[in-house]
Amino acid sequence: MAYALQQLINGISLGMIYGLIAVGYTMVYGIIGMINFAHGDVFMIGAFLALIAVLLLQLGGLMDGPAAILLVLLFSMAFSALYGWTLERVAYRPLRGSFRLAPLITAIGMSIVLQNYVQVSQGARVKPLEPLVPGGIEVFREGGFVVQLSYVQMLIVGVTLAVLAIFTLLVTRTPLGRAMRACEQDQRMAALLGIDTDRTISLTFVIGTALAGVAGTMYLLRYGVIDFYIGFLAGVKAFTAAVLGGIGSLPGAVLGGLLIGLIETFWSAYFSVQYKDVAAFSILILTLIFLPTGLLGRQEVEKV
Amino acid sequence: MNLPAALKDAALGALVALGLFAPLVGLRTDVAPGGGLFLRTRWADVAILCGLVFAGRLALVLWTGRRGLRPSTAPGPWTARLQQAGRFFAPAMLAAALVLPAIPGIGRYELDLGILVLTYVMLGWGLNIVVGLAGLLDLGYVAFYAVGAYAYALLAQHFGLSFWIGLPLAGILAAFAGILLGFPVLRLRGDYLAIVTLAFGEIIRVLLINWASLTGGPNGIGGIPRPSFFGLPFSMAGGEGTFAGFFGLEPSPVHRVIFLYYLILGLALLTNWVTIRLRRQPLGRAWEALREDEIACRALGINVTTTKLSAFALGAMFGGFAGAFFATRQAFISPESFTFIESAIILAIVVLGGLGSQVGVAVAALVMIGGFELFRDLEEWRMLVFGGAMVVIMVLRPRGLVGTRTPSIALRERRAIGGDLVGEGRG
C-alpha cells in the first residue's frame, strides 16, 4: 500500500513533465497539423539552458531561494521560446501549404541538428547537477517503508498546474487564444477575417516551446542528470501522451501525460524496468486500436 | 530590396543568432575533475557564428531580392534537363553500378561505400512500396531490417542454415512482422499511423536489447557466417574447394567484397523489378488508388485490408532481405544498428528522392549516404551537416530531388507529370 502510494506520487510528477511537453506537441499539431519532431529536442535544450542558468547564478552566489528557481525557469523559457521561434521560421514556415511529408522530414532534420548542435557545443558527457531542492516531507509510514513527497515533486506539480492554468486562460480568454483557435479551425477563413495567421502560428510555437522549457527545467531539478540525448525518448513519450489523450486536445495532452507517467512508473515498480517503454507503447497501440482518435479526441468526419 | 533594408534584416538575424548561441555556445558546461560542474566561456565562437549569420543572411537577401527562400514544387530547370536525359539516366546509373568493381582505381574502400549506398537504395525502394505507393506513413521501417538481420543471424547460429536458405526465411519472417504490425494499424491514418509504427520500431529495439537469452542483448550476435559463392567459400587459404582455388585465382579479400557488392546490387534490383512489375498489376494499382483516395477505393470494391497488409508485408520483406544481407556482411549485429535514426534516414531518402520515384530514391541515397561519407573528416560535426542538408534540400525542393513522376497507367500517351499532382496518401 505504502509502496503503491509512493509510486503514485512518482508517477504523477513524471506524468506532469510529459504532460507539459505533450501540450506543445498538441498545440502545434492542432494549428498546423504536423508532428513537430524537434519538440523533444527543444525540451532537451530547455534542460541545458536551465543548467547554464543555475551555474551562472551559482557563479554570482545567488542560487538560493524560490526567486532563484523562478529566474532559472524564466531564463529557460525565454531562450527555449527563441529556439522554437527560429525553428518555425527556418524549417516550417517556408513549407507552409506544401505537402504533408515535407515538414515532417525538416522536423526530423532539425531534431538531428539540435541534438548534434548541443553535442558539439556542450559536449557528449552526461552533466550531473547536485540536487538544488533537497529534502521533502514524510507523508506516511508503514512498517519500515516511508512514503516521501519531496519538495521537488511538489514544485513540479505546483509549477505545472500554475503554468497550465495561465495557459488555459490564455487560450480561452484572450484575443491571441481566440486567434489560435480560429487558425486551428480554418486557417484561410481566419486570414480572411483579418487574423495574422503567420504571427499566430509563430506565437503558438513560442508558447509551446516555452512550456517545453518549463518541462526541461523541471526535469533537471527532478533528475539532475542530463545529456544531449534525453530529448528523443522524452519527445516520443510525450507525443505518445498527446496521441493517447487525443491529439489537438489540450486537457487530453495532460491526461495522456499523466497516464503515460503512471503506466511507466507502476510497470517499472511491479514488473520490470527494462520493459517500461514497451509497456507505454503497447498501451498506446491498444488504445488506438479501440479508440483511433485518442481518449478525448474529436471524431474526424471524413468527406468525399 | 535595397541595401539599408537588407542590412537591417541581416542585423536582426545576427541578433537572433546572438540570443541562440550566447547561452549554449558561449557558456560551455564542463565536468570538473572533482565531479562538480563549471562554466567555460567561448565568446569568440559566438561572435564568429553571429558574423556568419549576418553575412549569410545579407548575401541571401541581396541575392534572392526577397526575404527567405521559396520552395518550388514545379520541376526545376535541371529536372527538365534530367528528364530529357532521363531516358538514358537510369540505364547509365545502372551500367555504372554494374561495372564499378572493374573500374581501375576502385579499391576496397570505394566498394564498401558502394555496398553501403546500395543497402540504403534497397531499403529506400522497400519503404517506397509502403510510403510512396500505398501512401502509408511508416516511421518504424528499421524494425523489419532488424527482424531480417536477427532472423538470419539466429537461424545461422542455431540451425546452421547457410545464407542462401537464411535469406528467404529472413524475408518471410520480416513479412510476417509486417503483417503483425499491419493488423492493428489498419484503421489508423496519418500521424496516428506514424506514431504507432514508430512505437513498433522502438518495441522491437527494446526487445532486442532486453531479451538477452535469445538475442545476446546489447552485446549483439557475432560470428555470423559469410555467404558462399554457390557453395564455394571465400577463404584466404585458397586451395581446393574455395572460390579462389576453384577459379584458379590468387586468394584475395577483395573477392568477397566484390561478391557482396554484386549480391546487394542484385537484391536491390530485385526490389526495383518487383516494384515496377507490381505497379502494372492489380495489386500495385490498388496501392496507388489507396494512396489517392481511400473512400473511392472502398466504393470500387477494392479490399482495403488486404491491400494495406500486402503493402506492409512486401515492404517489410525487402527490409528483411536487406537486414539478412547486413548481418552477413558485418558478421556482427547489435541493437545499436537499428535505432530510430535509421528509420528517419530511410524515410528521408524516400521523401527527398521524391515519393514514388524509383530513380529519385537511388539518387537521394547516393547524395545522402555518399555525401555523408564525403564529410567524414568533420567527425562530430558530420551529423549536424547531415541534418542541416535534410532541412535545406526539403525547403528548396519539397517534392524531392526528382520532381516528376511517370503515371503507372495513362490514356494513349504516357507522359511525366509534376510530383505535386500525385497524391501523398493520408494513411
Interface residues (C-beta under 8 A of the other chain):
Chain A: Y29 I35 I45 F48 L49 L51 I52 A53 L55 L56 L59 F79 L82 Y83 T86 V90 A91 R93 P94 L95 S98 F99 R100 L101 A102 L104 I105 T106 I108 G109 M110 S111 I112 V113 Q115 N116 Y117 V118 Q119 V120 S121 Q122 G123 A124 R125 K127 P128 L129 E130 F232 V236 F239 T240 V243 I247 Q274 Y275 D277 V278 F281 S282 L284 I285 L288 I289 P292 T293 E302 V304
Chain B: V16 G19 L20 P23 L24 V25 L27 R28 T29 D30 V31 G35 G36 L37 F38 L39 G68 L69 R70 P71 T73 V131 L137 P184 V185 R187 L188 R189 G190 D191 Y192 A194 I195 V196 L198 A199 F200 E202 I203 V206 L207 I209 N210 I295 A296 F340 I341 A344 L347 A348 V351 L352 L355 E380 W381 M383 L384 F386 G387 G388 A389 M390 V391 M394 V395 P398 R399 D420 E424
